[in-house]
Amino acid sequence: FVETGLKSLGTAVEKRLKKEWEKWIEALKTRPAKSREELMSIIEKAYRLNESLGVGRSETPGNALLQQFLVSPEKEFPFINPIVALYNFIEAKYGLSLGAHDLNKLKGDVILKVCDGSESYHPIGSETQKKVPRGTYAYCDDGGKRVICWLEVKQGKETVVTDKTTDVLFILQGYQGISLSTVEKAATELKELLKKWLV
């Protein structure tokens, strides 16, 4: 889904959001072990999906931030910027993969496609392009030519959101074991948080 006209947060509002967000994360940290184990089993299915496509666990850990947080709730859950904080919270709460792309940096429609091996992308945090293996899937723009996110977890840096981003494409992806109604519920909750804090 797309949200446009989001505003940059002023310092006072951002402080309030960060306080709220820290309470939400604390609540996630103290949720029952059974709830964490259920989410871990869903993420395990994501690993297996990637392995069936020939992608090893070390190459792209399924939902790495969420997984680390579930295994060790004492781990820090970073507040990168308001948009990322809100979608990371929803991702951690529901066990989804969630990405955000600056709409103004996208070229045309975004499609989901199975890659033929000729594609490459520029992962966040990397200085160089990376080849996308044949038979894996990716979210692409520019008529399917540019990979903006490989699998569901490796976003390209060209469309990353920043503090100045006002128009965003959100991609929510569930795993086997998460119902479509849960994905829709998560999307609704994220929209409400965006409206409360950033509209």
PyMOL commands that set and color helices and strands:
alter all, ss='L'
color gray80, all
select helices_A, chain A and resi 11-29+33-52+64-71+82-94+103-105+157-159+180-198
alter helices_A, ss='H'
color red, helices_A
select strands_A, chain A and resi 2-3+97-102+111-114+120-121+130-131+137-141+146-150+154-155+168-173
alter strands_A, ss='S'
color yellow, strands_A
deselect
rebuild
show_as cartoon
